[in-house]
Amino acid sequence: MNPAAEVEDLKWSPVHSLLFLSFSIGTGVEAYIYSLSYIATSWVAMPRSLLALLAVWPPLWLLIGGAFAGPLADWIGRKKTLFITLGIYAAGATGLIFSYTYATILIFIGLLLFASGGEYNTILTATHELFPRKYRSRVLFLELNFTNIGGSVAAILSLLVISSIVFQRELLGVTLLMSILIMYIIRLRLPESVMWLEAKGRYNQANTELEKYYGAQPENDKLVRPLKLPSLWFRIVIGGIVGWAYTAGFSLIVLTLGPYFFPSLTDWLIFIFGIVAFIAGFIGMVADKFSRKRFLLISAILVVIFAYLFIPTMKLWITDTFIFWFLFIGVSIFINIYFLAEDTLKSEIWPTRRRGLYSAIVRVISLGGSIPVIFLAVNLPIISYMWLGIGIFGTGLVASIAWYIWGTETSKGKSVRIWDEVK
């Protein structure tokens, strides 16, 4: 008998709704904290050289947090790891409220980002294992889409209290603490990953989790038909590149464009992107019906096209805000759709026993690779800055083409257990 086979074919239940709620809040908090790092550029006076340091602070600490939590989740479990990151969140949020200097802001935002990187990686890992395969793609697309709300909430709170930096910081910190408390209460009622328990050889506990949380009894094992799957190294390279293209490209087009060139628009850029992207993200409702490979490829093509449109129209949008916002909204839509496809892909194509580790590895590649890009961009003129962004998204397009040709289809209700058949 195979509990993992059973859990993939369960009907939607109340526990799945709680899981979805908890993980959606978690991804929203991750984006909320990521955006805080850029909003914080207005809290204290700093030279442009230090602006670059704060700009790379988010990817640096996210990757460190993910690198810590990925192996930890494979070792002690998905659920315990999620409670550890909540505790670190609480410490960071409390410290942020009482931060009055550049150094303390960096320290506590770094702590929050560390927890966020670990939380996000674990949510990606657990989602593939906890939801029925019939709904797996749309669930993760919609969970990830809440990252857009998190960034927008941070920007709204910043804009509402723009005249008081102290009140702004306190309000942002208290809002974060309230979100952490809600997640803690919900997660007390959530199960451990049955697939992870089975991969660790804890079959009795896996059966107990099924009965306790889902009211299900294990059926006869539903064998997963072996497929010809791409090698581990090919998956790592593709996952790292498509993730890097999003992280570095998104940072340039959405996050650092404000602090580097339009400081007065920083909060507005984050806010508008979040709202537009969130609306576009509801395309995830049909994610289980369409090819993941085709979804990734088409979205990569559209991102490159819309990002390029900034170049020939530059003289116009530098002075005409209508044209600028039209282009920004367009590229925001397709950047988010590309993000949903690549983040889902790069967390699902691993064996259960090492899903946390390999998801963390490709996130380290994507986040770490964005750091030198952000540093380089601070001294570029705006035309070179935009070309750099197009080149980055173009690299993601090449990787998407490679996966379309040589990769494996992972959507349309495919079992995530196919990756347990390969090393």
Phi and psi in degrees as a GROMACS rama.xvg file:
@    title "Ramachandran Plot"
@    xaxis  label "Phi"
@    yaxis  label "Psi"
@TYPE xy
-127.985  103.641  ASN-2
-59.2644  -34.8945  PRO-3
-64.5911  -36.0434  ALA-4
-65.1451  -37.4657  ALA-5
-68.7924  -44.6061  GLU-6
-64.9374  -26.4558  VAL-7
-73.3646  -21.2943  GLU-8
-111.011  14.1302  ASP-9
-70.8408  157.11  LEU-10
-79.0863  162.057  LYS-11
-64.089  135.844  TRP-12
-134.062  170.738  SER-13
-56.6148  -34.5928  PRO-14
-66.3619  -31.9108  VAL-15
-66.6919  -36.7794  HIS-16
-64.5446  -41.4824  SER-17
-65.4107  -41.1529  LEU-18
-59.5546  -46.0038  LEU-19
-62.2456  -42.4841  PHE-20
-63.6591  -47.6632  LEU-21
-62.1397  -45.0721  SER-22
-71.97  -32.7392  PHE-23
-66.7621  -42.3248  SER-24
-62.4665  -39.1979  ILE-25
-62.2755  -43.6829  GLY-26
-70.2145  -33.6118  THR-27
-64.6317  -39.8529  GLY-28
-65.1673  -37.7405  VAL-29
-58.6264  -46.7264  GLU-30
-69.5598  -35.196  ALA-31
-57.7984  -47.4014  TYR-32
-69.3933  -40.9609  ILE-33
-58.3612  -43.6462  TYR-34
-68.5532  -31.7248  SER-35
-54.7961  -35.7777  LEU-36
-62.1451  -32.7505  SER-37
-88.0212  -34.7712  TYR-38
-63.352  -34.446  ILE-39
-65.877  -12.459  ALA-40
-62.7485  -18.9761  THR-41
-96.1915  -1.37797  SER-42
-79.56  -33.5128  TRP-43
-136.564  153.085  VAL-44
-74.4309  137.377  ALA-45
-153.475  148.914  MET-46
-71.404  162.348  PRO-47
-60.1943  -32.6968  ARG-48
-63.7203  -37.8716  SER-49
-75.4076  -22.743  LEU-50
-59.2979  -38.798  LEU-51
-64.5032  -36.5212  ALA-52
-63.0529  -45.8477  LEU-53
-66.1078  -30.1947  LEU-54
-68.0607  -33.555  ALA-55
-92.3935  -5.94539  VAL-56
-57.6476  -43.7971  TRP-57
-60.6012  -56.7031  PRO-58
-62.2428  -33.0321  PRO-59
-61.0796  -52.323  LEU-60
-78.9117  -26.699  TRP-61
-63.2436  -43.0596  LEU-62
-69.4969  -36.0703  LEU-63
-65.2992  -43.104  ILE-64
-62.8742  -42.494  GLY-65
-65.5103  -40.2191  GLY-66
-63.8758  -30.8933  ALA-67
-76.6121  -47.5881  PHE-68
-77.67  -28.7286  ALA-69
-58.0934  -58.957  GLY-70
-62.4948  -35.0087  PRO-71
-62.0497  -42.1619  LEU-72
-65.1616  -32.5575  ALA-73
-72.5865  -24.7844  ASP-74
-89.0691  -52.9085  TRP-75
-104.575  -9.63225  ILE-76
113.735  158.969  GLY-77
-70.7483  -42.9441  ARG-78
-66.2016  -47.5049  LYS-79
-62.1902  -38.9297  LYS-80
-63.1731  -39.4526  THR-81
-65.4944  -31.299  LEU-82
-74.3784  -34.028  PHE-83
-64.0208  -44.1858  ILE-84
-65.7416  -32.6088  THR-85
-63.0505  -39.8472  LEU-86
-63.6955  -40.8445  GLY-87
-67.8317  -38.0096  ILE-88
-53.3877  -49.6613  TYR-89
-60.4648  -41.807  ALA-90
-64.4019  -43.2485  ALA-91
-66.5011  -42.0044  GLY-92
-65.9644  -40.6196  ALA-93
-63.0806  -44.2356  THR-94
-63.694  -37.4389  GLY-95
-62.695  -38.0505  LEU-96
-58.7403  -33.5687  ILE-97
-105.183  22.9734  PHE-98
-93.1261  126.056  SER-99
-124.873  -0.386531  TYR-100
-126.66  162.675  THR-101
-58.3864  -41.015  TYR-102
-65.1236  -46.4372  ALA-103
-70.018  -33.8082  THR-104
-61.6225  -44.7728  ILE-105
-61.0835  -43.4779  LEU-106
-62.6534  -49.9366  ILE-107
-78.7664  -31.2019  PHE-108
-67.2596  -36.7789  ILE-109
-60.2321  -41.6765  GLY-110
-64.8188  -42.6641  LEU-111
-62.5698  -41.999  LEU-112
-65.9952  -38.2705  LEU-113
-57.7286  -49.5148  PHE-114
-63.0157  -39.4269  ALA-115
-64.8899  -42.3447  SER-116
-61.3348  -40.6247  GLY-117
-69.6215  -42.0132  GLY-118
-61.0651  -47.6461  GLU-119
-64.062  -45.5103  TYR-120
-61.3321  -39.145  ASN-121
-71.7628  -36.1343  THR-122
-62.7636  -45.3174  ILE-123
-58.6377  -45.5616  LEU-124
-61.8509  -48.306  THR-125
-71.4469  -34.2278  ALA-126
-59.2423  -41.5389  THR-127
-64.6051  -21.4378  HIS-128
-102.454  -17.4344  GLU-129
-103.727  -14.0605  LEU-130
-109.922  149.081  PHE-131
-57.606  141.75  PRO-132
-63.854  -22.5766  ARG-133
-62.188  -29.2746  LYS-134
-113.962  0.159401  TYR-135
-58.0537  -46.7659  ARG-136
-65.2571  -48.6064  SER-137
-67.1734  -35.2076  ARG-138
-60.666  -48.1776  VAL-139
-69.4708  -38.8688  LEU-140
-57.5057  -45.4335  PHE-141
-73.3541  -35.2672  LEU-142
-61.5708  -48.4448  GLU-143
-63.0711  -30.454  LEU-144
-64.43  -22.366  ASN-145
-72.29  -9.87026  PHE-146
-61.2485  -31.4175  THR-147
-68.3002  -36.9162  ASN-148
-67.8616  -39.3494  ILE-149
-58.6794  -46.191  GLY-150
-64.4568  -39.4009  GLY-151
-67.9184  -39.1914  SER-152
-60.9737  -44.6889  VAL-153
-60.2417  -43.1238  ALA-154
-66.8685  -40.2854  ALA-155
-62.2596  -47.8293  ILE-156
-61.1407  -36.7609  LEU-157
-66.1026  -43.8718  SER-158
-68.7495  -34.5372  LEU-159
-67.298  -32.8695  LEU-160
-118.938  36.4068  VAL-161
-60.1518  -24.1365  ILE-162
-79.3966  -14.1299  SER-163
-128.034  103.701  SER-164
-64.8348  -40.41  ILE-165
-63.5601  -48.2065  VAL-166
-64.1209  -37.56  PHE-167
-58.5919  -48.9819  GLN-168
-64.1396  -42.1591  ARG-169
-65.6674  -42.4406  GLU-170
-64.5942  -42.4754  LEU-171
-63.1262  -40.4174  LEU-172
-68.2693  -44.2561  GLY-173
-65.5498  -40.675  VAL-174
-58.9176  -40.3165  THR-175
-65.086  -43.003  LEU-176
-61.7505  -38.2231  LEU-177
-64.915  -40.0391  MET-178
-64.2596  -39.7735  SER-179
-63.6544  -42.4086  ILE-180
-62.0062  -42.9212  LEU-181
-62.1553  -44.5703  ILE-182
-63.3693  -38.9057  MET-183
-61.8852  -46.2088  TYR-184
-61.7106  -43.1391  ILE-185
-66.5697  -42.6816  ILE-186
-70.7779  -16.673  ARG-187
-62.7095  -20.6101  LEU-188
-106.463  12.9083  ARG-189
-105.843  151.967  LEU-190
-85.2654  165.472  PRO-191
-80.6982  158.223  GLU-192
-64.6479  119.507  SER-193
-64.5798  -37.4007  VAL-194
-63.8158  -40.6371  MET-195
-65.7516  -42.6745  TRP-196
-59.9791  -42.3346  LEU-197
-65.5243  -41.9012  GLU-198
-63.2602  -27.8872  ALA-199
-87.1436  0.82035  LYS-200
81.9089  13.8773  GLY-201
-95.1468  66.6429  ARG-202
-67.6035  -38.6852  TYR-203
-64.3448  -42.5029  ASN-204
-66.1838  -35.7939  GLN-205
-62.2078  -43.0627  ALA-206
-65.1536  -38.9795  ASN-207
-63.2269  -42.0548  THR-208
-61.1888  -41.2304  GLU-209
-60.8671  -47.0722  LEU-210
-69.9893  -40.3785  GLU-211
-70.5467  -44.5204  LYS-212
-98.6038  -28.8587  TYR-213
-113.595  -11.9839  TYR-214
66.3761  28.0507  GLY-215
-110.643  149.692  ALA-216
-108.083  137.846  GLN-217
-63.8258  137.043  PRO-218
-98.8344  -179.366  GLU-219
-61.0468  145.167  ASN-220
-57.8055  128.712  ASP-221
-95.1384  103.897  LYS-222
-65.3035  141.569  LEU-223
-91.7016  122.275  VAL-224
-67.4707  124.943  ARG-225
-59.1069  139.99  PRO-226
-123.16  161.637  LEU-227
-82.3655  111.298  LYS-228
-112.943  147.734  LEU-229
-64.3515  155.074  PRO-230
-66.0515  161.673  SER-231
-59.4802  -43.7174  LEU-232
-66.6303  -36.562  TRP-233
-63.4626  -41.7669  PHE-234
-65.828  -40.2788  ARG-235
-64.2259  -44.1327  ILE-236
-63.9518  -48.6534  VAL-237
-64.2819  -46.222  ILE-238
-60.2431  -41.4723  GLY-239
-65.9915  -42.1762  GLY-240
-70.2456  -47.3909  ILE-241
-65.4202  -33.2195  VAL-242
-70.3137  -41.2519  GLY-243
-63.6639  -41.4408  TRP-244
-59.1052  -41.66  ALA-245
-69.0635  -51.8382  TYR-246
-61.1877  -49.2005  THR-247
-69.5036  -43.0609  ALA-248
-66.1013  -44.0203  GLY-249
-62.1524  -42.0651  PHE-250
-60.7397  -40.5375  SER-251
-71.882  -48.5501  LEU-252
-76.3093  -31.0817  ILE-253
-111.154  -48.6656  VAL-254
-89.096  -51.1209  LEU-255
-89.036  -10.5712  THR-256
-58.4525  -38.6004  LEU-257
-68.1271  -62.7141  GLY-258
-56.5943  -34.2298  PRO-259
-79.5283  -38.4801  TYR-260
-125.083  -32.4069  PHE-261
-131.914  70.4661  PHE-262
-53.4809  -36.4934  PRO-263
-70.991  -14.4927  SER-264
-101.026  -0.405351  LEU-265
-53.393  -53.0426  THR-266
-65.5023  -37.7314  ASP-267
-67.5999  -38.4696  TRP-268
-61.3251  -45.5283  LEU-269
-64.5434  -42.0398  ILE-270
-65.4667  -49.8925  PHE-271
-64.1984  -42.8664  ILE-272
-57.7414  -46.9229  PHE-273
-60.7445  -44.7522  GLY-274
-66.6077  -47.8871  ILE-275
-63.7567  -45.6053  VAL-276
-65.4501  -37.86  ALA-277
-62.2239  -43.7473  PHE-278
-63.3383  -45.9184  ILE-279
-63.931  -29.2185  ALA-280
-67.6775  -13.4737  GLY-281
-70.7341  -0.930369  PHE-282
-61.7728  -18.8148  ILE-283
-61.3476  -17.3933  GLY-284
-60.2451  -24.1  MET-285
-112.957  17.8354  VAL-286
-62.9524  -29.643  ALA-287
-74.8135  -13.8169  ASP-288
-94.1784  -14.0009  LYS-289
-116.267  154.591  PHE-290
-63.2954  129.413  SER-291
-65.5653  -39.0645  ARG-292
-62.0382  -44.648  LYS-293
-70.2699  -38.2874  ARG-294
-58.4838  -46.7642  PHE-295
-64.2793  -45.7276  LEU-296
-64.7354  -48.8298  LEU-297
-63.9648  -42.0677  ILE-298
-65.7559  -35.9231  SER-299
-65.2139  -40.2007  ALA-300
-62.3724  -46.0898  ILE-301
-67.4259  -34.227  LEU-302
-63.5703  -45.5162  VAL-303
-62.1455  -43.3588  VAL-304
-62.1389  -49.0095  ILE-305
-70.1849  -35.2039  PHE-306
-64.7426  -37.1087  ALA-307
-64.618  -32.9426  TYR-308
-60.117  -19.2539  LEU-309
-66.7768  -26.9446  PHE-310
-72.6951  -59.7795  ILE-311
-68.0929  -16.2961  PRO-312
-103.932  12.0182  THR-313
-58.6495  -43.7575  MET-314
-62.0495  -26.482  LYS-315
-80.4613  -49.4188  LEU-316
-78.3851  -15.1803  TRP-317
-63.914  -31.5445  ILE-318
-110.974  -20.0042  THR-319
-110.424  105.458  ASP-320
-66.3079  -28.1202  THR-321
-62.4054  -46.6153  PHE-322
-64.1571  -41.1097  ILE-323
-59.8914  -48.5069  PHE-324
-69.5497  -31.8155  TRP-325
-61.3361  -47.9836  PHE-326
-66.8716  -40.0501  LEU-327
-64.6893  -42.4823  PHE-328
-63.9676  -41.825  ILE-329
-61.4297  -49.0511  GLY-330
-69.1359  -29.8838  VAL-331
-62.8036  -41.4979  SER-332
-58.3893  -49.9645  ILE-333
-79.3505  -28.1184  PHE-334
-62.2224  -42.1715  ILE-335
-68.1077  -40.4708  ASN-336
-63.988  -40.8546  ILE-337
-62.0136  -42.1284  TYR-338
-59.1693  -46.1065  PHE-339
-59.8644  -41.2935  LEU-340
-70.1247  -46.7664  ALA-341
-72.883  -36.5923  GLU-342
-70.4667  -34.1343  ASP-343
-66.9336  -46.7124  THR-344
-60.3906  -48.424  LEU-345
-77.2731  0.503977  LYS-346
-112.541  -4.56027  SER-347
-106.347  -13.6799  GLU-348
-95.5988  39.114  ILE-349
-132.779  155.239  TRP-350
-66.7975  148.301  PRO-351
-54.6893  -42.5089  THR-352
-67.0368  -15.5923  ARG-353
-131.841  17.9988  ARG-354
-64.0226  -39.775  ARG-355
-62.0315  -44.466  GLY-356
-64.0345  -51.4803  LEU-357
-71.0128  -32.4848  TYR-358
-62.5606  -39.0266  SER-359
-66.8979  -39.1414  ALA-360
-60.9506  -47.5819  ILE-361
-70.154  -27.6646  VAL-362
-72.9663  -35.1796  ARG-363
-62.4461  -42.1563  VAL-364
-60.901  -48.1979  ILE-365
-70.0501  -43.0235  SER-366
-73.9797  -43.6765  LEU-367
-63.7606  -38.5042  GLY-368
-68.2967  -21.129  GLY-369
-78.9623  -21.0497  SER-370
-62.5304  -52.0612  ILE-371
-63.5403  -29.8199  PRO-372
-63.8907  -45.8098  VAL-373
-65.3985  -40.0957  ILE-374
-62.4849  -44.3107  PHE-375
-62.4387  -40.6169  LEU-376
-67.6152  -23.3463  ALA-377
-61.6873  -28.3364  VAL-378
-103.774  6.13936  ASN-379
-86.4455  146.816  LEU-380
-68.6594  159.457  PRO-381
-63.4398  -32.3968  ILE-382
-65.8385  -42.7128  ILE-383
-67.7066  -35.8022  SER-384
-58.7122  -46.3619  TYR-385
-68.5073  -39.7495  MET-386
-62.5625  -37.4743  TRP-387
-60.8281  -44.6787  LEU-388
-60.168  -41.5148  GLY-389
-65.2851  -41.1478  ILE-390
-62.1873  -38.9905  GLY-391
-65.2985  -47.8673  ILE-392
-65.153  -31.4052  PHE-393
-64.1659  -37.5525  GLY-394
-63.1021  -40.3154  THR-395
-62.7879  -35.1268  GLY-396
-64.5875  -42.3149  LEU-397
-60.7576  -44.0483  VAL-398
-64.767  -36.7176  ALA-399
-65.8199  -37.7084  SER-400
-64.1346  -42.1568  ILE-401
-62.5956  -41.8687  ALA-402
-68.5547  -36.2201  TRP-403
-61.7223  -36.6233  TYR-404
-81.5774  -47.077  ILE-405
-112.121  -4.55629  TRP-406
-83.5869  -179.031  GLY-407
-110.827  140.338  THR-408
-70.7455  128.675  GLU-409
-119.187  -0.449139  THR-410
-100.19  -162.946  SER-411
59.6504  41.2167  LYS-412
76.8594  15.8605  GLY-413
-67.2148  143.758  LYS-414
-73.2266  135.897  SER-415
-73.4038  -12.6053  VAL-416
-74.2455  -8.17436  ARG-417
-60.254  -27.557  ILE-418
-79.3198  -9.92337  TRP-419
-77.5722  -9.29426  ASP-420
-84.3088  -10.9854  GLU-421
-125.188  161.237  VAL-422
